[in-house]
Amino acid sequence: MEDLRRLLLRTLNDNQLLILSGVAANNRPLTGLLINLSRETGIPLSTLKLNARILRELNLISYGSVGERRHAEVEPVGALVLRLMGATEQAKIRLYD
């Protein structure tokens, strides 16, 4: 299990882990979440949007579009990643070490 965890840490970058844990902890549209994360961390919004798109392509999160408004959600594979990372809060803590 630890080997898989290390693999995930090398595969997903800190921005992607931040977004994944943020989606898991919030029930809101992705744009609002990314704007808040950008303000809190100083990471450019465009960088967060790119990383969110990558997470969606990997089927870790899902979110709506301009024509289909809905809250961002963690997909089953994303939930597994968070569990392997040691739960949402531990993933957040790792980002700021």
C-alpha positions, -999 to 999 in steps of 0.1 A, spaced: 0 0 0 28 24 8 43 18 -27 11 28 -43 9 59 -21 44 69 -31 35 64 -68 5 87 -64 26 114 -48 50 113 -77 22 112 -103 0 140 -89 15 174 -83 8 196 -52 -17 217 -71 -37 187 -82 -37 173 -46 -48 207 -33 -77 208 -58 -87 171 -52 -88 177 -14 -106 210 -19 -133 194 -40 -137 167 -14 -141 192 14 -165 216 -4 -199 213 -20 -197 241 -46 -190 248 -83 -154 244 -93 -148 280 -104 -157 294 -70 -135 268 -53 -105 276 -76 -109 313 -71 -108 308 -33 -78 285 -35 -60 310 -57 -66 338 -32 -55 316 -2 -24 302 -18 -13 328 -44 -14 301 -71 -25 317 -104 -61 308 -113 -51 296 -148 -27 271 -132 -54 257 -110 -79 255 -139 -53 236 -160 -47 212 -131 -85 207 -125 -89 198 -162 -61 172 -158 -79 157 -128 -111 155 -148 -93 138 -177 -80 113 -152 -116 108 -139 -106 119 -104 -131 147 -103 -162 158 -123 -177 193 -127 -202 210 -149 -197 234 -178 -212 268 -188 -243 251 -201 -245 225 -173 -240 241 -139 -234 217 -111 -211 213 -81 -177 197 -85 -175 161 -72 -148 136 -64 -152 105 -85 -148 70 -70 -112 68 -83 -105 102 -67 -119 91 -34 -96 61 -35 -66 84 -41 -76 105 -11 -79 74 11 -45 62 -1 -31 96 6 -42 92 42 -75 111 41 -83 146 29 -68 165 59 -34 147 57 -32 155 19 -38 192 27 -11 192 54 14 176 30 9 205 6 22 231 30 51 213 45 
